[in-house]
């Protein structure tokens, strides 16, 4: 995939038709652009929780990747990872691969 996602930060918007709760929904937004919206006829607490998770995960994605990359590079460069931490570093590398779409498929 060569397309890039909209830049962060993303935000959450709630819409209800003229006070009519029967046609409400949540949207994930970047400025005036809608990225995704809930499909329930009436917005639910689960819809709100889902859009909050999407926004939080997307807004912190690059920061978490940078942090994991720094940690793994430090461990490789300076031998900072004790042998007992091998599984932890393997999980960190797997998380980076998964988050960047470079995950190996089996």
Secondary structure by P-SEA (a helix, b strand, c coil): ccccccccccbbbbbcccccccccccccccccccccccccccccaaaaaaaaaaaaaaaaaaaaaaaaaaaaaaaaacccccccaaaaaaaaaaaaaaaacccccc
